[in-house]
Amino acid sequence: MNEEIGTMGKLDVKMNKAADKLTVQMAGTIDEDVDFSQFSLGGNPQIEVELSGLKSINSCGIREWIKWMGTAGPAQISFSNCPKVIVDQINMVDGFLPASGKVNSFFVPYYNDDSGSEKNVLFRYGTEFSEGSVNPPASVKDDEGNEMEMDVIESKYFKFIKK
């Protein structure tokens, strides 16, 4: 196992290589200060990108991200624990999710109007979604037991699943 850790401004990146799989964990912000050139994706048949710690991405960061993903070559890339900021980019920006990319899991924001509570619910491939379909949990409750509802426009937020 080979581990590489780097900090670029407001972004922390951890890369672990084990056998044929490269695991990339990211936390922080992807912006104009990001320099992915120190983190090579090439030569890895399988890449898993874990994004739960990602807080934000701006237009400069998006451009750098797309260039960086392009260095992965023919690799199968999977994305796990995608926060809303990433799902929004996957839906809006052509090429943000590479052609060989697949989302394994992503967060869906829920809220309760009365209590003001918010919660991110993890949707997993094969459970809450699969190719072309979404199967949200029948009920989501906050810590006080109040019923919560999705805080997204479903037709827009789940667009990448229905492609």
C-alpha positions in Angstrom: 0.0 0.0 0.0 1.3 3.3 -1.0 0.0 6.5 0.7 0.4 10.0 -0.5 -1.0 13.0 1.4 -1.0 16.6 0.2 -2.5 19.9 1.1 -3.2 22.5 -1.5 -4.4 25.7 0.0 -7.9 24.8 1.3 -7.9 21.2 -0.1 -6.6 18.0 1.6 -6.0 15.0 -0.7 -5.1 11.5 0.5 -4.3 8.8 -2.1 -3.9 5.2 -1.2 -2.8 2.6 -3.8 -3.5 -1.0 -3.1 -3.1 -3.6 -5.9 -5.0 -2.3 -8.9 -7.1 0.2 -7.0 -6.3 3.8 -6.2 -8.5 5.4 -3.4 -8.6 9.2 -3.3 -10.1 11.0 -0.3 -10.7 14.8 -0.6 -11.7 17.3 2.0 -12.0 21.1 1.8 -12.5 23.5 -1.1 -11.6 23.1 -4.8 -10.9 26.6 -6.2 -8.4 28.6 -8.2 -5.5 27.6 -5.8 -5.9 23.9 -6.6 -3.0 22.1 -8.4 -3.8 18.5 -9.1 -0.6 18.0 -11.1 1.1 16.5 -8.1 -1.6 13.8 -7.9 -1.4 11.4 -10.8 -4.4 9.3 -11.7 -2.8 7.6 -14.7 -2.0 3.9 -14.7 -4.7 2.9 -12.3 -7.3 0.6 -13.7 -9.7 1.4 -10.8 -10.1 4.7 -9.0 -12.4 5.4 -6.1 -12.9 9.0 -5.2 -14.4 9.7 -1.7 -15.8 13.2 -1.5 -17.7 13.4 1.8 -15.3 16.1 3.2 -15.7 18.4 0.2 -17.2 21.7 1.1 -17.3 23.8 -2.1 -16.0 24.1 -5.6 -15.9 27.1 -7.9 -15.7 27.6 -11.6 -11.8 27.6 -11.6 -11.9 24.5 -9.5 -14.3 22.8 -11.9 -12.0 23.5 -14.8 -9.0 22.0 -12.9 -11.1 19.0 -11.8 -12.1 18.2 -15.4 -8.5 18.4 -16.6 -7.4 16.2 -13.7 -10.1 13.6 -14.3 -8.9 13.5 -17.9 -5.5 12.2 -16.7 -7.1 8.9 -15.5 -7.1 7.5 -19.0 -9.3 4.4 -19.4 -9.7 3.8 -15.7 -13.1 2.9 -14.1 -13.7 5.8 -11.7 -16.3 5.5 -8.9 -17.4 8.4 -6.7 -18.6 7.9 -3.2 -20.4 10.1 -0.6 -20.8 13.0 -3.1 -22.0 16.1 -1.3 -24.7 18.4 -2.9 -22.0 20.7 -4.3 -20.6 17.8 -6.4 -24.0 16.5 -7.5 -24.9 20.0 -8.7 -21.8 20.1 -10.8 -22.4 16.5 -12.2 -25.9 17.7 -13.3 -24.8 21.1 -14.8 -21.3 20.7 -16.2 -20.8 18.5 -19.2 -17.7 16.3 -18.6 -17.6 16.9 -14.8 -18.3 13.2 -14.4 -15.9 11.4 -16.7 -17.3 9.0 -19.3 -16.0 6.1 -17.3 -17.3 7.6 -14.1 -20.0 6.1 -11.9 -21.6 7.5 -8.8 -21.8 4.9 -6.0 -23.3 7.1 -3.3 -24.4 10.7 -2.8 -26.1 12.9 -0.2 -29.6 14.3 -0.5 -30.5 17.2 1.7 -33.7 16.9 3.8 -35.4 19.4 6.0 -38.3 19.9 8.4 -40.1 23.3 8.1 -41.5 23.3 11.6 -38.3 22.4 13.6 -35.9 24.0 11.1 -33.8 20.7 11.2 -31.7 19.7 8.3 -30.1 16.3 7.5 -28.1 14.8 4.7 -29.3 11.3 3.7 -26.9 9.0 1.9 -28.4 7.4 -1.3 -26.5 4.3 -2.3 -26.4 2.6 -5.7 -28.5 -0.5 -5.7 -30.5 0.6 -2.6 -31.9 4.2 -3.0 -31.0 4.5 -6.7 -30.0 2.5 -9.7 -29.6 3.0 -13.4 -32.5 5.3 -14.4 -34.5 5.1 -11.2 -34.6 6.6 -7.7 -36.1 4.8 -4.7 -36.0 7.3 -1.8 -36.5 6.0 1.8 -40.2 5.9 2.6 -39.7 8.1 5.7 -36.9 10.3 6.9 -37.1 11.7 10.5 -35.0 14.2 12.3 -33.6 13.6 15.8 -36.9 14.6 17.4 -38.8 12.2 15.2 -40.3 14.9 13.0 -41.0 13.8 9.4 -38.6 15.4 6.9 -38.8 16.1 3.2 -36.3 16.4 0.4 -34.8 19.9 0.0 -34.1 19.6 -3.7 -36.0 19.7 -6.9 -36.0 16.0 -7.7 -36.2 16.3 -11.5 -33.1 18.4 -11.4 -31.1 16.8 -8.6 -31.5 13.3 -9.9 -30.9 14.2 -13.5 -27.5 12.4 -13.7 -29.2 9.1 -12.7 -31.8 9.4 -15.4 -29.4 10.1 -18.3 
